[in-house]
Amino acid sequence: MPLPYVLLSAAVSLDGCLDDTGPDRLLLSSPADFDRVDEVRASVDAILVGAGTIRADNPRLLVNSAERRAARVADGKAEYPLKVAVSGSGELDPAARFWHTGGDKVLLTTDDGARRARAPGIGADVVALGPVLDWRAALEYLYDRRGVRRLMVEGGGTVHTQLLQQELADELHLVLAPLLVGDPAAPRLFGPGAYQGGRLRLVESRRIEDVVLNRYLPTAPGTGDRTAAADRHWLALACELAELCPPSESAFSVGAVVVAADGTELARGYSREGDDPVVHAEEAALAKVDSADPRLAAATVYSSLEPCARRASRPAPCARLILDAGVRRVVTAWREPDTFVPGADGSGMLAVGGAVVVVLPEYEGRAKAPNRHLEG
């Protein structure tokens, strides 16, 4: 099932602390950065925090700008984003400001937590997700039942840690404040445990008064049929590459990217790239990788269209090229229609060859966009 785009937002001291241990909250962001956060809040469908943040900070989590709220309403949205709390125990103060400000609210919890939360009359829709709190189930609920497409997560550290470790975070906004806390008991942003391999990609670094905003994207693909947030980023890139294809009335426009297990991009390509009028996207990308590269065995090929199983222009279809390269994982957005090849089944050929094929249908529209002229 599709998931919301999950954006993690946090501010930390130079030594990685979210707060100190004093009675008052430590303000890490600058006034201009607080306004930036307000702008991001106005752009999303929902804002989520964990129970620990509600207990420690008693936040309201509002869009403070009247102009931004008015713009949301003009766009047909609610004045405020949906506010989402997550608690395994359901033990939350019903008098907390979170429940009494803004618009609609929902508490995602366990079966036992739901019984505890309903007893004191928490001011939110209480949703039990089962005997344990499952993050993927929570995100699927928000996407499917609440229409959440963009989700901003504002804490706390445990929530951020779990979403990153489970490879469910699509983007990280990290603000670095020029402070040193130095208290070993102070809460920190990320806890210990297993995170994604490889390096995050820095896509923006911006000074905002005396703090610095860094924006990161994950890069490491999922494994097998388990998808990771990075799979969506790479497939989106493949769809962008398809837009570069010279138009054709007799072939699809397709983009492809080959990515190693640690998130390193090995190659990219697109249909009819360069001086080859019949080259396919996967073929163009794989031709740029040394066939002896040991990373291919654990790599993922991202293709905006299902790799072909039959073709007239050359003897080896792309599904065969992928298998011969040693790749055993493919992520695609769109199954090949019968436009040129009746009964095309590249996924079937890949599966017979031992490869896993993951289809992310939420990207089908983007994959089809450069091929609209072929419809009908």
C-alpha positions as CSV (number, residue, x, y, z in Angstrom):
1,M,0.0,0.0,0.0
2,P,1.3,3.5,-0.7
3,L,2.6,5.5,2.2
4,P,2.7,9.3,2.9
5,Y,5.9,11.2,2.2
6,V,7.4,11.4,5.6
7,L,9.5,14.5,6.5
8,L,11.4,14.4,9.8
9,S,12.0,17.9,11.3
10,A,14.3,18.6,14.3
11,A,16.6,21.1,15.8
12,V,19.7,20.0,17.8
13,S,22.6,21.6,19.6
14,L,26.2,21.2,18.3
15,D,26.5,18.1,20.6
16,G,23.3,16.5,19.2
17,C,20.9,17.3,22.0
18,L,17.2,18.1,21.5
19,D,16.9,19.9,24.9
20,D,18.6,20.3,28.2
21,T,17.4,18.9,31.5
22,G,16.1,22.2,32.9
23,P,12.4,22.8,33.7
24,D,11.9,25.0,30.6
25,R,12.2,24.0,27.0
26,L,15.5,24.9,25.4
27,L,14.9,27.0,22.4
28,L,17.3,25.9,19.7
29,S,15.8,27.5,16.6
30,S,16.0,31.2,15.6
31,P,12.9,33.3,15.0
32,A,13.4,33.1,11.3
33,D,13.7,29.3,11.5
34,F,10.5,29.1,13.5
35,D,8.8,30.9,10.7
36,R,10.3,28.4,8.2
37,V,8.9,25.6,10.3
38,D,5.5,27.3,10.2
39,E,5.7,27.4,6.4
40,V,6.5,23.7,6.2
41,R,3.6,22.9,8.6
42,A,1.3,24.9,6.3
43,S,2.4,22.8,3.3
44,V,1.7,19.3,4.7
45,D,-1.5,17.3,5.3
46,A,-0.6,16.2,8.8
47,I,1.8,16.8,11.7
48,L,2.9,13.9,13.9
49,V,4.5,13.7,17.4
50,G,5.1,11.0,19.9
51,A,3.7,10.8,23.3
52,G,7.0,11.8,24.9
53,T,6.9,15.2,23.1
54,I,3.4,15.9,24.3
55,R,4.4,15.1,27.9
56,A,7.7,17.0,27.8
57,D,6.8,20.1,25.6
58,N,3.0,20.3,25.8
59,P,3.0,21.6,22.1
60,R,0.1,23.1,20.2
61,L,1.5,22.3,16.7
62,L,-0.4,25.0,14.9
63,V,0.1,27.0,11.7
64,N,0.6,30.4,13.3
65,S,0.5,32.5,10.2
66,A,-3.1,33.7,9.4
67,E,-2.0,34.2,5.8
68,R,-0.8,30.6,5.4
69,R,-4.0,29.3,7.0
70,A,-6.1,31.4,4.6
71,A,-4.1,30.0,1.7
72,R,-4.8,26.5,2.8
73,V,-8.5,27.2,2.9
74,A,-8.3,28.8,-0.5
75,D,-6.7,25.6,-1.8
76,G,-9.6,23.6,-0.5
77,K,-7.7,22.2,2.5
78,A,-8.6,22.4,6.2
79,E,-7.3,25.5,8.0
80,Y,-4.9,23.4,10.0
81,P,-3.2,20.1,9.1
82,L,-4.4,17.0,10.9
83,K,-2.6,16.6,14.2
84,V,-1.4,13.0,14.9
85,A,-0.2,11.7,18.2
86,V,1.4,8.2,18.6
87,S,1.4,6.4,21.9
88,G,1.9,2.7,22.7
89,S,0.5,3.0,26.2
90,G,-2.3,5.5,25.5
91,E,-1.4,7.2,28.8
92,L,-1.7,10.9,27.9
93,D,-3.0,14.0,29.7
94,P,-6.5,14.9,28.3
95,A,-5.8,18.5,29.4
96,A,-2.7,18.8,27.1
97,R,-2.8,21.7,24.7
98,F,-2.4,19.3,21.8
99,W,-6.0,18.2,22.1
100,H,-7.6,21.6,22.5
101,T,-6.0,23.7,19.7
102,G,-6.1,23.5,15.9
103,G,-8.3,21.3,13.8
104,D,-8.9,17.5,13.6
105,K,-6.8,15.2,15.8
106,V,-6.1,11.5,15.9
107,L,-4.3,9.3,18.4
108,L,-2.7,6.1,16.9
109,T,-2.2,3.5,19.6
110,T,-2.4,-0.1,20.5
111,D,-5.5,-2.1,21.5
112,D,-4.6,-1.7,25.2
113,G,-3.6,1.9,24.6
114,A,-7.0,2.7,23.0
115,R,-8.8,1.5,26.1
116,R,-6.7,3.6,28.4
117,A,-7.0,6.7,26.2
118,R,-10.8,6.5,25.8
119,A,-11.3,6.3,29.6
120,P,-10.3,9.9,30.3
121,G,-11.9,11.2,27.1
122,I,-8.9,12.2,25.0
123,G,-10.0,14.9,22.5
124,A,-9.2,13.0,19.4
125,D,-10.2,10.1,17.2
126,V,-8.6,7.1,19.0
127,V,-7.4,4.4,16.5
128,A,-6.2,1.0,17.7
129,L,-3.7,-0.5,15.3
130,G,-3.4,-3.9,17.0
131,P,-1.5,-5.5,19.9
132,V,1.7,-3.6,19.2
133,L,2.4,-0.2,17.5
134,D,3.5,-0.9,14.0
135,W,4.8,2.2,12.1
136,R,4.1,0.9,8.6
137,A,0.5,0.1,9.7
138,A,0.2,3.6,11.1
139,L,1.4,5.2,7.9
140,E,-0.8,3.1,5.8
141,Y,-3.8,4.2,7.9
142,L,-2.9,7.8,7.5
143,Y,-2.6,7.5,3.7
144,D,-5.6,5.3,3.1
145,R,-8.1,6.5,5.8
146,R,-7.1,10.1,6.3
147,G,-5.8,11.1,2.9
148,V,-2.4,12.1,4.2
149,R,0.1,12.5,1.4
150,R,2.7,14.6,3.1
151,L,3.4,14.0,6.8
152,M,5.7,16.2,9.0
153,V,7.1,14.5,12.0
154,E,8.3,16.9,14.8
155,G,9.5,14.4,17.4
156,G,10.6,13.2,19.6
157,G,13.9,11.4,19.3
158,T,12.5,8.0,19.7
159,V,10.0,8.5,16.9
160,H,12.7,9.9,14.6
161,T,15.0,7.0,15.4
162,Q,12.4,4.4,14.7
163,L,11.2,5.9,11.4
164,L,14.8,6.2,10.2
165,Q,15.8,2.7,11.3
166,Q,12.8,1.2,9.6
167,E,13.6,3.2,6.4
168,L,10.3,5.0,6.4
169,A,11.6,8.5,6.4
170,D,11.7,10.2,3.0
171,E,13.4,13.4,4.1
172,L,15.2,14.9,7.1
173,H,15.3,18.6,8.0
174,L,18.0,19.0,10.6
175,V,18.7,22.4,12.1
176,L,22.0,22.9,13.9
177,A,22.0,25.5,16.7
178,P,25.2,27.2,18.0
179,L,24.8,25.8,21.5
180,L,26.5,23.1,23.5
181,V,24.4,21.3,26.2
182,G,27.0,19.0,27.6
183,D,24.7,17.1,29.9
184,P,24.8,13.3,29.4
185,A,21.3,13.1,30.7
186,A,19.9,15.5,28.0
187,P,17.7,13.9,25.3
188,R,19.4,13.3,22.0
189,L,17.9,13.2,18.5
190,F,19.0,9.7,17.5
191,G,19.3,6.6,19.6
192,P,21.5,3.5,19.0
193,G,20.6,0.7,16.6
194,A,20.8,-0.3,13.0
195,Y,20.3,2.4,10.4
196,Q,20.3,2.3,6.6
197,G,23.7,1.6,5.0
198,G,25.6,4.2,3.1
199,R,25.4,8.0,3.2
200,L,22.4,10.3,3.2
201,R,22.3,12.7,0.3
202,L,22.7,16.4,1.3
203,V,20.3,18.3,-1.0
204,E,20.3,21.7,0.8
205,S,22.4,23.6,3.3
206,R,21.1,27.0,4.3
207,R,22.1,29.6,6.9
208,I,19.0,31.0,8.7
209,E,20.2,33.8,11.1
210,D,22.5,31.9,13.5
211,V,21.4,28.4,12.8
212,V,22.0,26.1,9.8
213,L,19.3,24.0,8.0
214,N,20.5,20.8,6.4
215,R,18.1,18.7,4.3
216,Y,19.0,15.1,3.7
217,L,17.4,12.3,1.6
218,P,18.0,8.5,2.2
219,T,19.8,6.6,-0.6
220,A,20.0,2.9,0.4
221,P,17.5,0.7,-1.5
222,G,15.2,-1.7,0.2
223,T,15.9,-5.4,0.1
224,G,13.8,-8.1,-1.6
225,D,10.2,-7.1,-1.7
226,R,10.6,-4.8,1.3
227,T,10.5,-1.2,0.2
228,A,12.4,1.7,1.7
229,A,11.9,5.4,1.4
230,A,14.9,5.6,-0.9
231,D,13.2,3.3,-3.4
232,R,10.7,6.1,-4.0
233,H,13.4,8.7,-4.5
234,W,15.2,6.6,-7.1
235,L,12.0,5.6,-8.9
236,A,11.1,9.3,-9.1
237,L,14.5,10.0,-10.7
238,A,13.8,7.2,-13.2
239,C,10.5,8.9,-14.1
240,E,12.3,12.3,-14.5
241,L,14.8,10.6,-16.8
242,A,12.0,9.4,-19.0
243,E,11.1,13.0,-19.7
244,L,14.5,13.4,-21.5
245,C,13.7,10.8,-24.1
246,P,13.4,12.0,-27.7
247,P,9.7,11.4,-28.6
248,S,8.8,8.3,-30.6
249,E,5.6,6.9,-32.1
250,S,6.9,3.4,-32.0
251,A,8.6,3.0,-28.6
252,F,8.0,4.0,-25.0
253,S,9.9,6.8,-23.2
254,V,11.6,5.2,-20.2
255,G,14.2,6.2,-17.6
256,A,16.3,3.8,-15.5
257,V,18.8,4.0,-12.7
258,V,21.2,1.3,-11.3
259,V,21.9,1.7,-7.6
260,A,24.2,-0.3,-5.3
261,A,23.0,-1.6,-1.9
262,D,24.8,1.2,-0.1
263,G,22.9,3.8,-2.1
264,T,25.7,4.6,-4.5
265,E,24.3,5.4,-8.0
266,L,26.2,3.2,-10.5
267,A,24.6,4.5,-13.7
268,R,21.5,6.0,-15.3
269,G,20.0,6.0,-18.7
270,Y,17.0,6.7,-20.8
271,S,15.4,5.5,-24.0
272,R,17.0,6.6,-27.3
273,E,19.8,8.2,-25.3
274,G,22.7,9.7,-27.3
275,D,23.1,8.6,-30.9
276,D,21.4,5.2,-30.5
277,P,17.8,5.5,-31.7
278,V,16.7,2.1,-30.4
279,V,18.5,1.8,-27.1
280,H,16.3,1.1,-24.1
281,A,16.7,2.8,-20.8
282,E,17.9,-0.2,-18.8
283,E,20.2,-1.2,-21.6
284,A,21.7,2.3,-21.7
285,A,22.3,2.4,-17.9
286,L,23.8,-1.1,-17.7
287,A,26.2,-0.4,-20.5
288,K,27.8,2.2,-18.3
289,V,28.6,-0.3,-15.5
290,D,31.6,-2.6,-15.6
291,S,30.0,-6.1,-16.0
292,A,32.6,-7.3,-13.4
293,D,31.5,-4.8,-10.8
294,P,30.7,-6.9,-7.7
295,R,28.1,-4.4,-6.5
296,L,25.7,-5.5,-9.3
297,A,24.8,-8.7,-7.4
298,A,23.1,-6.7,-4.6
299,A,22.1,-3.7,-6.8
300,T,18.6,-2.5,-7.7
301,V,17.5,-1.4,-11.1
302,Y,14.8,1.3,-11.1
303,S,12.8,1.6,-14.3
304,S,9.8,3.8,-14.9
305,L,8.4,1.0,-17.1
306,E,8.5,-2.7,-16.5
307,P,11.7,-4.0,-18.3
308,C,10.8,-5.6,-21.6
309,A,10.7,-9.4,-22.2
310,R,10.6,-9.2,-26.0
311,R,11.8,-6.6,-28.5
312,A,12.2,-6.3,-32.2
313,S,15.2,-3.9,-32.4
314,R,17.7,-6.2,-30.6
315,P,18.0,-9.9,-29.7
316,A,18.3,-9.4,-25.9
317,P,15.4,-7.8,-24.0
318,C,16.0,-5.7,-21.0
319,A,14.8,-8.3,-18.5
320,R,17.5,-10.7,-19.9
321,L,20.1,-7.9,-19.8
322,I,19.3,-7.3,-16.1
323,L,19.5,-11.0,-15.2
324,D,22.8,-11.4,-17.2
325,A,24.2,-8.5,-15.3
326,G,23.6,-10.4,-12.0
327,V,21.0,-7.9,-10.7
328,R,18.2,-9.6,-8.7
329,R,16.0,-6.7,-7.7
330,V,13.9,-4.4,-9.9
331,V,11.6,-1.5,-8.9
332,T,9.2,-0.2,-11.4
333,A,6.2,2.1,-11.7
334,W,4.2,0.8,-14.6
335,R,3.5,-2.7,-16.1
336,E,4.1,-2.7,-19.8
337,P,0.8,-2.4,-21.8
338,D,0.1,-4.2,-25.0
339,T,0.7,-1.1,-27.1
340,F,3.7,-2.7,-29.1
341,V,4.1,-6.2,-27.6
342,P,0.9,-8.2,-26.8
343,G,1.2,-10.1,-23.5
344,A,4.4,-8.4,-22.5
345,D,5.6,-9.9,-19.2
346,G,9.1,-8.7,-18.2
347,S,8.3,-9.2,-14.6
348,G,7.5,-12.8,-15.3
349,M,10.9,-13.3,-17.0
350,L,12.7,-11.6,-14.1
351,A,10.9,-13.7,-11.6
352,V,11.7,-17.0,-13.4
353,G,15.3,-15.8,-13.4
354,G,15.3,-15.3,-9.6
355,A,14.8,-11.6,-9.4
356,V,12.3,-9.8,-7.2
357,V,10.1,-7.2,-8.9
358,V,8.6,-4.4,-6.8
359,V,5.8,-2.3,-8.4
360,L,5.1,1.2,-6.9
361,P,1.8,2.1,-8.6
362,E,1.7,5.6,-7.0
363,Y,4.3,6.5,-9.6
364,E,2.4,5.2,-12.6
365,G,1.1,8.6,-13.6
366,R,4.5,10.1,-13.7
367,A,5.8,7.1,-15.7
368,K,3.0,7.5,-18.2
369,A,3.3,11.3,-18.6
370,P,5.9,11.3,-21.4
371,N,4.0,8.5,-23.2
372,R,0.6,10.2,-23.4
373,H,0.9,10.6,-27.1
374,L,0.8,6.9,-27.5
375,E,-2.5,6.4,-25.8
376,G,-5.6,5.5,-27.9
